[in-house]
Amino acid sequence: PLGKSGIKFTCSVGMMPSDHRSKSKKTVDKNSNEYRVRRERNNIAVRKSRDKAKQRNVETQQKVLELTTDNERLRKRVEQLTRELETLRGIFRQLPESSLVKAMGVQKLSSSSRAASSSPLTSASPAGAGD
């Protein structure tokens, strides 16, 4: 085929000029019933696709709002816990070392006694009571 400049050129498969496709199409009568039906179906499909896209966008915006709210709540919680931790660290720094050792010993005793009291052996119910 000749280009606009009159120079001959060749095309490999997949590199056909875009006007080649239009030549192979049959001419469609825009007044035909078949054309109107196809256009109506296409219009419905386009409308449906756009509605779905809008719905996805709304859902995404709602999710963004929800996650932003959760994120802000969690940031505030982190700030609160950080302040609480700093306060407790300050208190522990002010305690004499002997008090701290005693407190740690008492804590170990109380936590081990709690663990023993909540063990299944000490809180077991009589056999067959739950049946």
GUZADO-281352 format. One line per 4 residues: number of its first residue (from 1); their letters; for each residue x, y, z negated of N, C-alpha, C. Coordinates in steps of 0.1 Angstrom, whole numbers, always signed. Atoms other than C-alpha are relative to their C-alpha. Last residue first. Layout:
NUM) a) X:Y:Z:X:Y:Z:X:Y:Z  ...
END
This chain:
131) dgag) +7:+9:-10:-233:-331:-823:-15:+1:-2  +4:-8:-12:-216:-301:-840:-8:-8:+10  +9:-12:+4:-215:-317:-875:-5:+7:+13  +14:+2:-5:-202:-351:-861:-9:+12:-4
127) apsa) +2:+7:-13:-170:-350:-881:-15:-2:+3  +1:+15:+2:-169:-324:-908:-4:-6:+13  +13:+3:+6:-157:-289:-896:-2:-16:-2  +8:+10:-7:-121:-281:-891:-13:-3:-7
123) stlp) +14:-5:-2:-109:-248:-905:-9:-10:+7  +6:-5:+12:-78:-261:-922:-14:+5:+2  +0:+10:+11:-66:-285:-895:-7:+6:-12  +11:+9:-2:-76:-262:-866:-1:-10:-12
119) sssa) -3:+12:-7:-52:-235:-878:-12:-9:+0  +8:+2:-12:-67:-202:-888:+3:-12:+8  +14:+1:+4:-54:-203:-924:-10:-1:+13  +3:+13:+7:-19:-213:-913:-15:-1:-3
115) arss) -1:+11:-10:-16:-185:-887:-4:-13:-7  +12:-1:-9:-29:-160:-913:+0:-11:+10  +12:+5:+8:-3:-173:-938:-13:+2:+8  -1:+15:+0:+25:-169:-911:-12:-6:-9
111) sslk) +3:+5:-13:+14:-133:-903:+1:-15:+0  +14:-1:-2:+13:-124:-940:-4:-5:+14  +8:+8:+9:+47:-138:-947:-15:+1:+3  -2:+14:-4:+63:-123:-917:-8:-9:-8
107) qvgm) +8:+2:-13:+47:-89:-924:+2:-14:+4  +14:+1:+3:+59:-91:-960:-8:-3:+12  +1:+13:+7:+95:-98:-949:-15:-2:-3  -1:+10:-11:+93:-69:-923:-2:-14:-7
103) akvl) +12:+0:-8:+80:-46:-950:+0:-11:+11  +11:+6:+8:+108:-57:-974:-13:+0:+8  -2:+15:+1:+134:-51:-947:-11:-6:-8  +3:+5:-13:+119:-16:-939:+2:-16:-1
99) ssep) +15:+1:-1:+118:-7:-976:-4:-7:+13  +5:+11:+9:+155:-16:-980:-15:-2:+2  -2:+13:-7:+164:+5:-949:-5:-11:-9  -13:+6:+4:+148:+36:-964:+2:-14:+6
95) lqrf) +0:+9:+11:+118:+48:-943:+14:-4:-4  -1:-7:+13:+122:+80:-923:+0:-10:-12  -14:-7:+2:+131:+62:-891:+1:+6:-14  -10:+11:+3:+100:+39:-895:+14:+6:-2
91) igrl) +3:+4:+14:+77:+70:-897:+10:-11:-4  -4:-10:+9:+92:+85:-866:-1:-4:-14  -15:+0:+0:+89:+53:-847:+6:+10:-10  -4:+12:+8:+52:+51:-857:+16:-1:-1
87) tele) +4:-2:+14:+46:+86:-844:+5:-11:-9  -10:-10:+5:+65:+79:-812:-3:+3:-15  -13:+7:+2:+44:+48:-807:+10:+9:-5  +2:+9:+12:+11:+67:-813:+14:-7:-3
83) rtlq) -1:-9:+12:+22:+94:-788:-1:-8:-13  -14:-5:+0:+30:+67:-762:+1:+9:-12  -9:+10:+6:-3:+50:-770:+14:+4:-1  +4:+1:+13:-23:+82:-763:+9:-11:-7
79) evrk) -5:-11:+8:-3:+89:-732:-3:-1:-14  -15:+1:+1:-9:+54:-719:+6:+12:-8  -3:+11:+10:-46:+57:-727:+15:-2:-2  +3:-6:+13:-48:+90:-708:+3:-10:-11
75) rlre) -11:-9:+3:-31:+74:-678:-2:+6:-14  -12:+8:+5:-55:+45:-680:+12:+9:-3  +3:+6:+13:-86:+68:-679:+13:-7:-5  -1:-11:+10:-70:+88:-650:-3:-5:-14
71) ndtt) -14:-3:+1:-64:+55:-630:+2:+12:-11  -7:+10:+8:-99:+43:-637:+14:+4:-3  +5:-2:+14:-114:+76:-624:+7:-10:-9  -5:-13:+5:-92:+75:-593:-4:+2:-15
67) lelv) -14:+3:+4:-101:+38:-588:+7:+12:-5  +0:+9:+11:-138:+46:-588:+14:-3:-5  +4:-7:+12:-134:+76:-566:+0:-8:-12  -11:-9:+3:-113:+56:-541:-4:+8:-12
63) kqqt) -10:+8:+7:-139:+28:-542:+12:+9:-4  +5:+4:+13:-167:+52:-534:+11:-7:-8  +0:-12:+9:-147:+67:-506:-5:-3:-14  -14:-3:+3:-140:+32:-492:+1:+13:-8
59) evnr) -5:+10:+10:-177:+23:-494:+14:+3:-4  +7:-3:+13:-187:+55:-476:+5:-9:-11  -6:-13:+5:-161:+49:-449:-6:+4:-13  -13:+3:+6:-173:+13:-445:+7:+12:-5
55) qkak) +2:+7:+13:-208:+25:-441:+13:-4:-6  +4:-10:+10:-197:+51:-415:-2:-7:-13  -12:-8:+3:-179:+24:-395:-3:+10:-11  -9:+8:+8:-209:+1:-397:+12:+7:-4
51) drsk) +7:+1:+13:-232:+29:-384:+9:-8:-10  -3:-13:+7:-207:+36:-356:-6:+0:-14  -14:-1:+4:-207:-1:-346:+3:+13:-7  -2:+9:+11:-245:-3:-347:+15:+1:-5
47) rvai) +7:-6:+12:-249:+28:-326:+3:-9:-12  -8:-12:+4:-224:+15:-300:-5:+6:-13  -13:+5:+6:-241:-19:-299:+9:+12:-5  +3:+6:+13:-275:-2:-294:+13:-5:-7
43) nnre) +3:-11:+10:-261:+20:-267:-3:-5:-14  -12:-7:+4:-246:-10:-250:-2:+11:-10  -7:+9:+9:-279:-29:-251:+14:+6:-4  +8:+0:+13:-297:+1:-236:+7:-9:-10
39) rrvr) -3:-13:+7:-270:+5:-209:-7:+1:-14  -14:+1:+5:-273:-32:-200:+4:+13:-7  +0:+10:+11:-311:-30:-198:+14:-1:-6  +7:-6:+12:-310:+2:-177:+1:-9:-12
35) yens) -9:-10:+5:-285:-14:-153:-5:+7:-13  -11:+6:+6:-306:-45:-149:+10:+10:-6  +4:+4:+13:-337:-24:-143:+12:-7:-7  +5:+13:+1:-321:-6:-114:-3:-4:-14
31) nkdv) +14:+0:+1:-319:+32:-112:-6:-15:-2  +3:-5:+14:-282:+33:-118:-15:+1:-2  +11:-10:-1:-277:+11:-88:-4:+4:-13  +11:+2:+9:-244:-6:-94:-10:+11:+3
27) tkks) +7:-12:+3:-217:-9:-68:-13:-3:-7  +12:-2:-9:-198:-40:-71:-6:+13:-3  +14:-1:+6:-165:-37:-87:-10:+1:+10  +5:+13:+1:-134:-48:-67:-14:+0:-7
23) ksrh) +3:+5:-13:-126:-13:-55:-7:-14:-1  +12:-6:-5:-128:+1:-90:-4:-5:+13  +11:+6:+7:-102:-24:-102:-13:+6:+5  +3:+13:-6:-78:-14:-75:-12:-6:-7
19) dspm) +11:-2:-10:-80:+23:-85:-3:-14:+6  +13:+0:+7:-60:+14:-117:-11:+1:+10  +4:-14:+2:-29:+4:-96:-15:+0:-6  +8:-5:-11:-20:-32:-102:-4:+14:-2
15) mgvs) -5:-14:-2:+9:-38:-126:-8:+6:+11  +1:-8:+12:-5:-70:-141:+4:+14:+1  +13:+3:+7:+7:-90:-111:+0:+6:-14  +0:+14:+4:+36:-72:-94:-13:-2:-8
11) ctfk) +3:+2:+14:+30:-40:-75:+1:-15:-3  +5:+13:+2:+46:-29:-42:-3:-1:-15  -5:+6:+12:+53:+5:-29:-8:-13:-2  +6:+14:+3:+52:+22:+4:+5:-5:-13
7) igsk) -11:+10:+2:+60:+59:+4:-7:-13:-3  -2:+7:-12:+33:+82:+20:+11:-11:-2  -12:-6:-7:+35:+107:-9:+3:-7:+14  +4:-13:-5:+0:+97:-20:+11:+7:+8
3) glp) +3:-10:+10:+12:+61:-22:-4:+13:+6  -7:-13:-1:+10:+36:+6:-4:+9:-12  +8:-12:+0:+0:+0:+0:+9:+12:+0
END
